Amino acid sequence: MPVITDEYVDPSFGTGVVKITPAHDPNDFEVGRRHNLPQVAVIDKEGKMNEEAGPRYQGLDRYECRKKIVRDLAAGGYLVKTEDHSHAVGHCYRCSTVIEPMLSRQWFVRMKPLARPAIDAVKEGRIRFIPERFTKIYLNWMENIRDWCISRQLWWGHRIPVWYCQDCEEMIASKEPVARCTRCGGAALEQDPDVLDTWFSSALWPFSTLGWPEKTLDLAYYYPTTVMVTGRDIIFFWVARMIFSGLAFMNEAPFRDVFIHGLVMDALGRKMSKSLGNGVDPIDVIESHGADSLRFMLVTGNTPGNDLRFHFERLDGARNFANKLWNASRFTLMNLEDYDPDGKPGPLNLADRWIISRYQSAIKETTRFLEAYELGEAARVLYEFTWSEFCDWYIELAKPRLYGKTSAADRHTAQSVLSSVLKGTLELLHPFMPFITEEIWQHLPAHGITIMRAPWPEARADLVDTAAEQEMDILMEVTRAIRHIRGEMNVPPGRRAEVLLIAPDNTRPIIEKNMEYIQLLSNAAIKTHAVLEKMPEQAAHAVTKGVEIFVPLKGLIDVDKEAARQEKELLHVEKDLARVRGKLGNAGFLGKAPAEVIEKERAKEEELSGKQSAIKERLSMLKGK
């Protein structure tokens, strides 16, 4: 038995001596090639030992043969010891049978001449990966690439275009079927029964679908494309092979940017699979929540290249957003029935200038994030603008004007702003929510054939009104503070509150000029002061944007009853807080609980502690202390 030396052997593992079976192990195959060892196959295609295994073992199943060899070694006194070793054993992904590596004749593509141009295209910046960290993964694979086996023993695929002459054994590669041997003229020809690797066929996709090798108009127009969107798990299988194939056959990279997205995991962060039974059927989700809600949920909260956990709560949130958009659009359209787009609007008020300015920011930010492939951030900007600014604030402020409480010109102005901002918002949302935006679009005044052909909105610097945004910010913060007090003190929604504001000289004129905004949205009667000679008793108090807010509670609510309610709530909060702090003070819990559970308890402690302080502060107000 020949003995060889090779760096492949780890001298610290076992005896430092390794048997080599070049025909049944990839690493051993490489060692055998380096030392010109014979490649002896001892297992046939049925998993049984062949004649090379010797008469004692020929015909045995591979599993039984292994057991028999161990028994024979023990019987002959050659077995020193047996011990377990952990190592990687390949299994079939369908039936979990152990894979036995075997030698076979296959077709290969020599990769070094193809790999170099594909490496250079990325290093020179002609192709970029987003996120950039995937560039290193791509280059590492390409710089250590091995020849590519492209033949497969499958029923389905592009059959290998090679014919073998049965008379003279000539091998003929041809684009068209071969009738006669090019060497001997014989007609006994058989085509190779194997098919091309699926990824070989897929690698040609960017140009083969456009009429290649003919120089078609489609090929000239669509090749190369701009962006390739794909998962990180097929960078090697598909992306790299499209790149070197495009460079080889078209002399040009098939795309400029490779945008890598993550995988959709279950709520626990596990990959969805049939075996785990944790898959989510998108058809079921579309039927229950709608296609747009599913699309929007998958985009929001996602970052390039990272996995996304599928939570039905987030899906509900996306559906609620779609409903909000639908209801806001329906309200707008109901108030546009008598709207004349060619009519002359009146002057813009503060709310008009503010929403138009905020819309410009939404255009600018959405465009910027989309160009940077930050789809989740783009969706966040649109969500916040649509829900928190357009729906919650501007529509509410526009209602009195739409309901005829101001002049006809002012009503027309509100209609014009509502129509234009809604139209632009739909255009921005369309890539994320194509179906609902198209449906609403079709009912807008003077709409085009389809929203898909509408130009992408462009931000106008001349419509950005910083002063209007700053003034509205003050009014909105004051309104929020009053609303917060009403909620915390359990003030009935229909009861009008008396509110005293102490505002500095630079803020008070803004509030006084636009008092109706605050009064409308907080159901309050507002009085402003530079100073108060006497502070009101039993008044809830807040400060925001330099404005002090007092809401006298006497006569607004039953103070004693509310104090009792707050004290009862305080007892519940303090009980929960003591329980959480008991957990966090328990060494056993801290030593055994998973890190995420401990972190959740700490967050709960912080939340309960904040509630405790807030309730104590409210009780102090109620008791006039």
ZIQUIUR-V706296 format. One record per residue. RES is the residue in three letters. SS is DSSP state (@ for helix, = for strand, . for the rest). D_LAST is the distance of its C-alpha to the last C-alpha in whole Angstrom. Layout:
# ZIQUIUR-V706296
res=RES ss=SS d_last=D_LAST
res=RES ss=SS d_last=D_LAST
This chain:
# ZIQUIUR-V706296
res=MET ss=. d_last=98
res=PRO ss=. d_last=97
res=VAL ss=. d_last=94
res=ILE ss=. d_last=92
res=THR ss=. d_last=89
res=ASP ss=. d_last=86
res=GLU ss=. d_last=83
res=TYR ss=. d_last=81
res=VAL ss=. d_last=82
res=ASP ss=. d_last=79
res=PRO ss=. d_last=81
res=SER ss=. d_last=78
res=PHE ss=. d_last=77
res=GLY ss=. d_last=80
res=THR ss=. d_last=83
res=GLY ss=. d_last=83
res=VAL ss=. d_last=86
res=VAL ss=. d_last=85
res=LYS ss=. d_last=88
res=ILE ss=. d_last=88
res=THR ss=. d_last=88
res=PRO ss=. d_last=89
res=ALA ss=. d_last=89
res=HIS ss=. d_last=86
res=ASP ss=. d_last=83
res=PRO ss=@ d_last=82
res=ASN ss=@ d_last=82
res=ASP ss=@ d_last=85
res=PHE ss=@ d_last=86
res=GLU ss=@ d_last=85
res=VAL ss=@ d_last=87
res=GLY ss=@ d_last=90
res=ARG ss=@ d_last=90
res=ARG ss=@ d_last=90
res=HIS ss=@ d_last=93
res=ASN ss=. d_last=95
res=LEU ss=. d_last=95
res=PRO ss=. d_last=96
res=GLN ss=. d_last=94
res=VAL ss=. d_last=95
res=ALA ss=. d_last=93
res=VAL ss=. d_last=93
res=ILE ss== d_last=91
res=ASP ss=. d_last=92
res=LYS ss=. d_last=90
res=GLU ss=. d_last=90
res=GLY ss=. d_last=88
res=LYS ss== d_last=91
res=MET ss== d_last=93
res=ASN ss=. d_last=96
res=GLU ss=@ d_last=100
res=GLU ss=@ d_last=98
res=ALA ss=@ d_last=96
res=GLY ss=. d_last=100
res=PRO ss=. d_last=101
res=ARG ss=. d_last=99
res=TYR ss=. d_last=96
res=GLN ss=. d_last=97
res=GLY ss=. d_last=96
res=LEU ss=. d_last=93
res=ASP ss== d_last=90
res=ARG ss=@ d_last=87
res=TYR ss=@ d_last=85
res=GLU ss=@ d_last=88
res=CYS ss=@ d_last=90
res=ARG ss=@ d_last=87
res=LYS ss=@ d_last=87
res=LYS ss=@ d_last=91
res=ILE ss=@ d_last=91
res=VAL ss=@ d_last=89
res=ARG ss=@ d_last=91
res=ASP ss=@ d_last=94
res=LEU ss=@ d_last=92
res=ALA ss=@ d_last=92
res=ALA ss=@ d_last=95
res=GLY ss=. d_last=97
res=GLY ss=. d_last=95
res=TYR ss=. d_last=93
res=LEU ss=. d_last=89
res=VAL ss=. d_last=88
res=LYS ss=. d_last=84
res=THR ss=. d_last=82
res=GLU ss=. d_last=78
res=ASP ss=. d_last=75
res=HIS ss=. d_last=74
res=SER ss=. d_last=71
res=HIS ss=. d_last=72
res=ALA ss=. d_last=72
res=VAL ss=. d_last=74
res=GLY ss=. d_last=75
res=HIS ss== d_last=74
res=CYS ss=. d_last=75
res=TYR ss=. d_last=72
res=ARG ss=. d_last=73
res=CYS ss=. d_last=75
res=SER ss=. d_last=74
res=THR ss=. d_last=77
res=VAL ss== d_last=78
res=ILE ss=. d_last=79
res=GLU ss=. d_last=82
res=PRO ss=. d_last=83
res=MET ss=. d_last=87
res=LEU ss=. d_last=89
res=SER ss=. d_last=90
res=ARG ss=. d_last=91
res=GLN ss=. d_last=89
res=TRP ss=. d_last=88
res=PHE ss== d_last=86
res=VAL ss== d_last=85
res=ARG ss=. d_last=85
res=MET ss=. d_last=82
res=LYS ss=@ d_last=82
res=PRO ss=@ d_last=84
res=LEU ss=@ d_last=81
res=ALA ss=@ d_last=78
res=ARG ss=@ d_last=79
res=PRO ss=@ d_last=78
res=ALA ss=@ d_last=75
res=ILE ss=@ d_last=74
res=ASP ss=@ d_last=75
res=ALA ss=@ d_last=73
res=VAL ss=@ d_last=70
res=LYS ss=@ d_last=70
res=GLU ss=. d_last=71
res=GLY ss=. d_last=68
res=ARG ss=. d_last=70
res=ILE ss=. d_last=68
res=ARG ss== d_last=64
res=PHE ss== d_last=62
res=ILE ss== d_last=59
res=PRO ss=. d_last=57
res=GLU ss=. d_last=59
res=ARG ss=@ d_last=59
res=PHE ss=@ d_last=61
res=THR ss=@ d_last=64
res=LYS ss=@ d_last=64
res=ILE ss=@ d_last=65
res=TYR ss=@ d_last=67
res=LEU ss=@ d_last=69
res=ASN ss=@ d_last=69
res=TRP ss=@ d_last=71
res=MET ss=@ d_last=73
res=GLU ss=@ d_last=74
res=ASN ss=. d_last=75
res=ILE ss=. d_last=77
res=ARG ss=. d_last=80
res=ASP ss=. d_last=82
res=TRP ss== d_last=81
res=CYS ss== d_last=83
res=ILE ss=. d_last=83
res=SER ss== d_last=85
res=ARG ss== d_last=84
res=GLN ss=. d_last=86
res=LEU ss=. d_last=84
res=TRP ss=. d_last=85
res=TRP ss=. d_last=83
res=GLY ss=. d_last=83
res=HIS ss=. d_last=85
res=ARG ss== d_last=88
res=ILE ss=. d_last=89
res=PRO ss=. d_last=92
res=VAL ss== d_last=95
res=TRP ss== d_last=98
res=TYR ss== d_last=101
res=CYS ss== d_last=104
res=GLN ss=. d_last=106
res=ASP ss=. d_last=109
res=CYS ss=. d_last=109
res=GLU ss=. d_last=105
res=GLU ss=. d_last=104
res=MET ss== d_last=100
res=ILE ss== d_last=99
res=ALA ss== d_last=96
res=SER ss=. d_last=96
res=LYS ss=. d_last=94
res=GLU ss=. d_last=96
res=PRO ss=. d_last=98
res=VAL ss=. d_last=101
res=ALA ss=. d_last=104
res=ARG ss=. d_last=107
res=CYS ss=. d_last=106
res=THR ss=. d_last=106
res=ARG ss=. d_last=109
res=CYS ss=. d_last=111
res=GLY ss=. d_last=111
res=GLY ss=. d_last=110
res=ALA ss=. d_last=108
res=ALA ss=. d_last=107
res=LEU ss== d_last=103
res=GLU ss== d_last=100
res=GLN ss== d_last=96
res=ASP ss=. d_last=94
res=PRO ss=. d_last=92
res=ASP ss=. d_last=89
res=VAL ss== d_last=86
res=LEU ss== d_last=84
res=ASP ss=. d_last=80
res=THR ss=@ d_last=78
res=TRP ss=@ d_last=76
res=PHE ss=@ d_last=79
res=SER ss=@ d_last=80
res=SER ss=@ d_last=76
res=ALA ss=@ d_last=76
res=LEU ss=. d_last=79
res=TRP ss=@ d_last=76
res=PRO ss=@ d_last=75
res=PHE ss=@ d_last=78
res=SER ss=@ d_last=81
res=THR ss=. d_last=79
res=LEU ss=. d_last=80
res=GLY ss=. d_last=83
res=TRP ss=. d_last=84
res=PRO ss=. d_last=87
res=GLU ss=. d_last=88
res=LYS ss=. d_last=86
res=THR ss=. d_last=84
res=LEU ss=@ d_last=82
res=ASP ss=@ d_last=79
res=LEU ss=@ d_last=80
res=ALA ss=@ d_last=80
res=TYR ss=@ d_last=77
res=TYR ss=@ d_last=74
res=TYR ss=. d_last=76
res=PRO ss=. d_last=74
res=THR ss=. d_last=70
res=THR ss=. d_last=67
res=VAL ss== d_last=65
res=MET ss== d_last=65
res=VAL ss== d_last=62
res=THR ss== d_last=63
res=GLY ss== d_last=61
res=ARG ss=@ d_last=62
res=ASP ss=@ d_last=64
res=ILE ss=@ d_last=67
res=ILE ss=@ d_last=67
res=PHE ss=@ d_last=70
res=PHE ss=@ d_last=71
res=TRP ss=@ d_last=71
res=VAL ss=@ d_last=70
res=ALA ss=@ d_last=72
res=ARG ss=@ d_last=75
res=MET ss=@ d_last=74
res=ILE ss=@ d_last=74
res=PHE ss=@ d_last=77
res=SER ss=@ d_last=79
res=GLY ss=@ d_last=78
res=LEU ss=@ d_last=79
res=ALA ss=@ d_last=82
res=PHE ss=@ d_last=83
res=MET ss=@ d_last=82
res=ASN ss=. d_last=81
res=GLU ss=. d_last=78
res=ALA ss=. d_last=74
res=PRO ss=. d_last=73
res=PHE ss=. d_last=70
res=ARG ss=. d_last=68
res=ASP ss== d_last=64
res=VAL ss== d_last=64
res=PHE ss== d_last=60
res=ILE ss== d_last=59
res=HIS ss== d_last=57
res=GLY ss=. d_last=56
res=LEU ss=. d_last=56
res=VAL ss== d_last=54
res=MET ss== d_last=53
res=ASP ss=. d_last=52
res=ALA ss=. d_last=48
res=LEU ss=. d_last=49
res=GLY ss=. d_last=50
res=ARG ss=. d_last=54
res=LYS ss== d_last=57
res=MET ss=. d_last=58
res=SER ss=. d_last=61
res=LYS ss=. d_last=63
res=SER ss=. d_last=63
res=LEU ss=. d_last=59
res=GLY ss=. d_last=59
res=ASN ss=. d_last=56
res=GLY ss=. d_last=57
res=VAL ss=. d_last=56
res=ASP ss=. d_last=59
res=PRO ss=@ d_last=58
res=ILE ss=@ d_last=60
res=ASP ss=@ d_last=57
res=VAL ss=@ d_last=54
res=ILE ss=@ d_last=56
res=GLU ss=@ d_last=56
res=SER ss=@ d_last=53
res=HIS ss=@ d_last=51
res=GLY ss=. d_last=53
res=ALA ss=@ d_last=55
res=ASP ss=@ d_last=53
res=SER ss=@ d_last=50
res=LEU ss=@ d_last=52
res=ARG ss=@ d_last=53
res=PHE ss=@ d_last=49
res=MET ss=@ d_last=48
res=LEU ss=@ d_last=50
res=VAL ss=@ d_last=50
res=THR ss=. d_last=46
res=GLY ss=. d_last=45
res=ASN ss=. d_last=48
res=THR ss=. d_last=49
res=PRO ss=. d_last=53
res=GLY ss=. d_last=55
res=ASN ss=. d_last=52
res=ASP ss=. d_last=52
res=LEU ss== d_last=50
res=ARG ss== d_last=49
res=PHE ss=. d_last=49
res=HIS ss=. d_last=46
res=PHE ss=@ d_last=46
res=GLU ss=@ d_last=42
res=ARG ss=@ d_last=43
res=LEU ss=@ d_last=46
res=ASP ss=@ d_last=44
res=GLY ss=@ d_last=42
res=ALA ss=@ d_last=45
res=ARG ss=@ d_last=46
res=ASN ss=@ d_last=43
res=PHE ss=@ d_last=43
res=ALA ss=@ d_last=47
res=ASN ss=@ d_last=45
res=LYS ss=@ d_last=43
res=LEU ss=@ d_last=46
res=TRP ss=@ d_last=48
res=ASN ss=@ d_last=45
res=ALA ss=@ d_last=44
res=SER ss=@ d_last=48
res=ARG ss=@ d_last=49
res=PHE ss=@ d_last=46
res=THR ss=@ d_last=48
res=LEU ss=@ d_last=51
res=MET ss=@ d_last=51
res=ASN ss=. d_last=50
res=LEU ss=. d_last=53
res=GLU ss=. d_last=55
res=ASP ss=. d_last=56
res=TYR ss=. d_last=56
res=ASP ss=. d_last=58
res=PRO ss=. d_last=58
res=ASP ss=. d_last=61
res=GLY ss=. d_last=59
res=LYS ss=. d_last=57
res=PRO ss=. d_last=53
res=GLY ss=. d_last=51
res=PRO ss=. d_last=49
res=LEU ss=. d_last=46
res=ASN ss=. d_last=43
res=LEU ss=@ d_last=40
res=ALA ss=@ d_last=39
res=ASP ss=@ d_last=43
res=ARG ss=@ d_last=43
res=TRP ss=@ d_last=41
res=ILE ss=@ d_last=42
res=ILE ss=@ d_last=45
res=SER ss=@ d_last=44
res=ARG ss=@ d_last=42
res=TYR ss=@ d_last=46
res=GLN ss=@ d_last=48
res=SER ss=@ d_last=45
res=ALA ss=@ d_last=46
res=ILE ss=@ d_last=49
res=LYS ss=@ d_last=50
res=GLU ss=@ d_last=47
res=THR ss=@ d_last=49
res=THR ss=@ d_last=52
res=ARG ss=@ d_last=52
res=PHE ss=@ d_last=50
res=LEU ss=@ d_last=53
res=GLU ss=@ d_last=56
res=ALA ss=. d_last=54
res=TYR ss=. d_last=55
res=GLU ss=. d_last=51
res=LEU ss=@ d_last=51
res=GLY ss=@ d_last=48
res=GLU ss=@ d_last=46
res=ALA ss=@ d_last=48
res=ALA ss=@ d_last=47
res=ARG ss=@ d_last=43
res=VAL ss=@ d_last=43
res=LEU ss=@ d_last=45
res=TYR ss=@ d_last=42
res=GLU ss=@ d_last=39
res=PHE ss=@ d_last=41
res=THR ss=@ d_last=42
res=TRP ss=@ d_last=39
res=SER ss=@ d_last=36
res=GLU ss=@ d_last=38
res=PHE ss=@ d_last=41
res=CYS ss=@ d_last=40
res=ASP ss=@ d_last=36
res=TRP ss=@ d_last=36
res=TYR ss=@ d_last=39
res=ILE ss=@ d_last=40
res=GLU ss=@ d_last=37
res=LEU ss=@ d_last=37
res=ALA ss=@ d_last=41
res=LYS ss=@ d_last=41
res=PRO ss=@ d_last=40
res=ARG ss=@ d_last=43
res=LEU ss=@ d_last=45
res=TYR ss=. d_last=45
res=GLY ss=. d_last=46
res=LYS ss=. d_last=43
res=THR ss=. d_last=45
res=SER ss=. d_last=48
res=ALA ss=@ d_last=51
res=ALA ss=@ d_last=51
res=ASP ss=@ d_last=48
res=ARG ss=@ d_last=48
res=HIS ss=@ d_last=51
res=THR ss=@ d_last=49
res=ALA ss=@ d_last=47
res=GLN ss=@ d_last=49
res=SER ss=@ d_last=51
res=VAL ss=@ d_last=48
res=LEU ss=@ d_last=47
res=SER ss=@ d_last=51
res=SER ss=@ d_last=52
res=VAL ss=@ d_last=48
res=LEU ss=@ d_last=49
res=LYS ss=@ d_last=53
res=GLY ss=@ d_last=52
res=THR ss=@ d_last=49
res=LEU ss=@ d_last=52
res=GLU ss=@ d_last=54
res=LEU ss=@ d_last=52
res=LEU ss=@ d_last=51
res=HIS ss=. d_last=55
res=PRO ss=. d_last=56
res=PHE ss=. d_last=53
res=MET ss=. d_last=53
res=PRO ss=@ d_last=56
res=PHE ss=@ d_last=57
res=ILE ss=@ d_last=54
res=THR ss=@ d_last=54
res=GLU ss=@ d_last=58
res=GLU ss=@ d_last=57
res=ILE ss=@ d_last=55
res=TRP ss=@ d_last=57
res=GLN ss=. d_last=60
res=HIS ss=. d_last=58
res=LEU ss=. d_last=56
res=PRO ss=. d_last=58
res=ALA ss=. d_last=61
res=HIS ss=. d_last=61
res=GLY ss=. d_last=64
res=ILE ss=. d_last=66
res=THR ss=. d_last=63
res=ILE ss=@ d_last=60
res=MET ss=@ d_last=62
res=ARG ss=@ d_last=64
res=ALA ss=. d_last=61
res=PRO ss=. d_last=61
res=TRP ss=. d_last=58
res=PRO ss=. d_last=55
res=GLU ss=. d_last=55
res=ALA ss=. d_last=52
res=ARG ss=. d_last=53
res=ALA ss=@ d_last=51
res=ASP ss=@ d_last=52
res=LEU ss=@ d_last=49
res=VAL ss=. d_last=46
res=ASP ss=. d_last=44
res=THR ss=@ d_last=41
res=ALA ss=@ d_last=40
res=ALA ss=@ d_last=39
res=GLU ss=@ d_last=38
res=GLN ss=@ d_last=35
res=GLU ss=@ d_last=34
res=MET ss=@ d_last=34
res=ASP ss=@ d_last=32
res=ILE ss=@ d_last=29
res=LEU ss=@ d_last=29
res=MET ss=@ d_last=29
res=GLU ss=@ d_last=26
res=VAL ss=@ d_last=24
res=THR ss=@ d_last=25
res=ARG ss=@ d_last=25
res=ALA ss=@ d_last=21
res=ILE ss=@ d_last=21
res=ARG ss=@ d_last=23
res=HIS ss=@ d_last=21
res=ILE ss=@ d_last=17
res=ARG ss=@ d_last=20
res=GLY ss=@ d_last=21
res=GLU ss=@ d_last=18
res=MET ss=. d_last=16
res=ASN ss=. d_last=19
res=VAL ss=. d_last=20
res=PRO ss=. d_last=24
res=PRO ss=. d_last=26
res=GLY ss=. d_last=28
res=ARG ss=. d_last=25
res=ARG ss=. d_last=25
res=ALA ss== d_last=21
res=GLU ss== d_last=21
res=VAL ss== d_last=20
res=LEU ss== d_last=19
res=LEU ss== d_last=21
res=ILE ss== d_last=21
res=ALA ss=. d_last=24
res=PRO ss=. d_last=26
res=ASP ss=@ d_last=30
res=ASN ss=@ d_last=31
res=THR ss=@ d_last=29
res=ARG ss=@ d_last=29
res=PRO ss=@ d_last=32
res=ILE ss=@ d_last=33
res=ILE ss=@ d_last=30
res=GLU ss=@ d_last=31
res=LYS ss=@ d_last=34
res=ASN ss=. d_last=34
res=MET ss=@ d_last=31
res=GLU ss=@ d_last=33
res=TYR ss=@ d_last=32
res=ILE ss=@ d_last=28
res=GLN ss=@ d_last=28
res=LEU ss=@ d_last=31
res=LEU ss=@ d_last=30
res=SER ss=@ d_last=26
res=ASN ss=. d_last=27
res=ALA ss== d_last=25
res=ALA ss== d_last=25
res=ILE ss== d_last=24
res=LYS ss== d_last=24
res=THR ss== d_last=24
res=HIS ss== d_last=23
res=ALA ss=. d_last=24
res=VAL ss=. d_last=21
res=LEU ss=. d_last=19
res=GLU ss=. d_last=19
res=LYS ss=. d_last=15
res=MET ss=. d_last=12
res=PRO ss=. d_last=12
res=GLU ss=. d_last=9
res=GLN ss=. d_last=8
res=ALA ss== d_last=10
res=ALA ss== d_last=11
res=HIS ss== d_last=12
res=ALA ss== d_last=15
res=VAL ss== d_last=18
res=THR ss== d_last=22
res=LYS ss=. d_last=25
res=GLY ss=. d_last=23
res=VAL ss== d_last=22
res=GLU ss== d_last=18
res=ILE ss== d_last=17
res=PHE ss== d_last=15
res=VAL ss== d_last=15
res=PRO ss== d_last=14
res=LEU ss=. d_last=14
res=LYS ss== d_last=14
res=GLY ss=. d_last=18
res=LEU ss=. d_last=19
res=ILE ss== d_last=18
res=ASP ss=. d_last=17
res=VAL ss=@ d_last=13
res=ASP ss=@ d_last=14
res=LYS ss=@ d_last=17
res=GLU ss=@ d_last=15
res=ALA ss=@ d_last=13
res=ALA ss=@ d_last=16
res=ARG ss=@ d_last=18
res=GLN ss=@ d_last=15
res=GLU ss=@ d_last=15
res=LYS ss=@ d_last=19
res=GLU ss=@ d_last=19
res=LEU ss=@ d_last=17
res=LEU ss=@ d_last=20
res=HIS ss=@ d_last=23
res=VAL ss=@ d_last=22
res=GLU ss=@ d_last=21
res=LYS ss=@ d_last=25
res=ASP ss=@ d_last=26
res=LEU ss=@ d_last=25
res=ALA ss=@ d_last=26
res=ARG ss=@ d_last=30
res=VAL ss=@ d_last=30
res=ARG ss=@ d_last=29
res=GLY ss=@ d_last=32
res=LYS ss=@ d_last=34
res=LEU ss=@ d_last=34
res=GLY ss=. d_last=34
res=ASN ss=. d_last=37
res=ALA ss=@ d_last=40
res=GLY ss=@ d_last=42
res=PHE ss=@ d_last=40
res=LEU ss=@ d_last=40
res=GLY ss=@ d_last=44
res=LYS ss=@ d_last=45
res=ALA ss=. d_last=43
res=PRO ss=. d_last=44
res=ALA ss=@ d_last=42
res=GLU ss=@ d_last=41
res=VAL ss=@ d_last=39
res=ILE ss=@ d_last=38
res=GLU ss=@ d_last=36
res=LYS ss=@ d_last=35
res=GLU ss=@ d_last=33
res=ARG ss=@ d_last=32
res=ALA ss=@ d_last=31
res=LYS ss=@ d_last=29
res=GLU ss=@ d_last=27
res=GLU ss=@ d_last=26
res=GLU ss=@ d_last=25
res=LEU ss=@ d_last=23
res=SER ss=@ d_last=21
res=GLY ss=@ d_last=20
res=LYS ss=@ d_last=19
res=GLN ss=@ d_last=17
res=SER ss=@ d_last=15
res=ALA ss=@ d_last=15
res=ILE ss=@ d_last=14
res=LYS ss=@ d_last=11
res=GLU ss=@ d_last=10
res=ARG ss=@ d_last=10
res=LEU ss=@ d_last=9
res=SER ss=@ d_last=5
res=MET ss=@ d_last=6
res=LEU ss=@ d_last=8
res=LYS ss=. d_last=6
res=GLY ss=. d_last=4
res=LYS ss=. d_last=0
